[in-house]
């Protein structure tokens, strides 16, 4: 049985990149909290990657989203509020979607960012 490549590397890379566990059975439902993301960006700028992990048993089931290419999706108007300010999203057929009632959703085809083993090994 394989193990998710990025899940294995999470401990070594987590201080520089933002990892979340998506739920493959629920369209990779996930959320990124504003506070931790802001801290990473202030420290590392465009070098930050957002990583959505999928199935722990599948080696290439992950997305690596370069902040420099996806930052426009993370609009303040789409932040869910409560205990934490966070963007709640899902990935359906490689389309990343963030939405909030009353706001225009943000969406992007992220097929090109799926299972990037070469980039994962360079990080």
C-alpha positions in Angstrom: 0.0 0.0 0.0 1.2 3.5 -0.9 1.3 6.4 1.5 0.4 10.0 0.5 3.7 11.7 -0.4 2.8 15.1 1.0 1.4 13.6 4.2 4.8 12.0 4.7 6.5 15.4 4.1 4.1 17.5 6.2 6.2 17.5 9.4 9.3 18.7 7.5 7.5 21.3 5.4 4.7 22.5 7.6 6.5 25.6 8.9 6.8 27.1 5.4 3.7 25.8 3.8 0.0 25.6 4.9 -1.3 22.0 4.9 -4.9 21.0 5.4 -6.5 17.5 5.2 -9.3 17.5 2.6 -12.1 15.0 2.7 -12.0 13.1 -0.6 -15.5 11.5 0.0 -16.9 15.1 0.5 -15.4 16.8 -2.6 -12.1 17.5 -0.7 -13.9 19.7 1.8 -11.3 21.8 3.6 -10.7 25.2 5.2 -7.8 27.6 5.5 -7.7 29.9 8.5 -6.8 33.5 7.9 -4.5 34.0 10.9 -2.0 31.2 10.1 -2.1 32.0 6.4 -1.3 35.7 7.1 1.6 34.7 9.3 3.1 32.4 6.6 2.7 35.1 3.9 4.3 37.8 6.1 7.3 35.5 6.7 7.7 33.8 3.3 5.6 35.8 0.8 5.1 34.2 -2.6 7.2 31.2 -1.6 4.2 29.8 0.4 2.2 26.8 -1.0 -1.2 25.8 0.1 -1.4 22.0 0.3 -4.7 20.1 0.3 -4.1 16.5 1.2 -6.5 13.8 0.0 -6.5 10.1 0.8 -3.7 9.0 3.1 -3.3 5.7 1.1 -2.9 7.3 -2.3 0.7 8.6 -3.0 -0.4 11.3 -5.4 -3.7 12.4 -3.9 -2.8 16.0 -3.1 -2.9 19.5 -4.5 0.0 22.0 -4.2 -1.3 25.5 -4.8 1.4 28.2 -5.2 0.2 31.2 -3.3 1.5 33.5 -6.1 -1.0 31.8 -8.5 -4.1 31.4 -6.3 -4.0 34.4 -3.9 -6.8 36.2 -5.8 -9.2 33.5 -4.7 -8.8 34.3 -1.0 -11.0 37.4 -0.8 -12.0 38.8 2.6 -15.6 38.8 1.5 -15.5 35.0 1.3 -14.3 34.5 4.9 -16.5 32.5 7.1 -16.7 33.9 10.5 -17.2 32.3 13.9 -14.4 31.2 16.3 -12.0 31.6 13.4 -12.0 33.5 10.1 -11.5 30.9 7.4 -12.1 30.2 3.8 -14.2 27.0 3.4 -13.8 25.3 0.1 -14.2 22.1 -1.9 -12.7 20.6 -5.0 -15.1 19.0 -7.5 -13.5 17.4 -10.6 -10.4 19.5 -9.9 -12.3 22.7 -9.7 -11.5 24.6 -6.4 -14.5 26.6 -5.1 -14.8 29.0 -2.2 -18.2 30.4 -1.5 -20.2 32.3 1.1 -23.9 33.0 1.0 -24.6 36.4 -0.6 -21.2 36.6 -2.3 -19.9 35.7 -5.8 -18.0 32.4 -5.5 -14.3 32.2 -6.3 -13.4 29.2 -8.5 -10.3 27.9 -10.4 -9.5 24.7 -12.3 -6.6 23.3 -10.3 -5.9 20.2 -12.4 -2.4 21.3 -13.1 -1.6 21.3 -9.3 -2.8 17.8 -8.6 -0.3 15.1 -7.6 2.8 17.1 -8.5 5.4 14.7 -7.2 8.4 16.5 -8.8 7.4 19.8 -7.0 6.7 17.9 -3.8 10.2 16.5 -3.8 11.7 19.9 -4.4 9.9 21.6 -1.6 
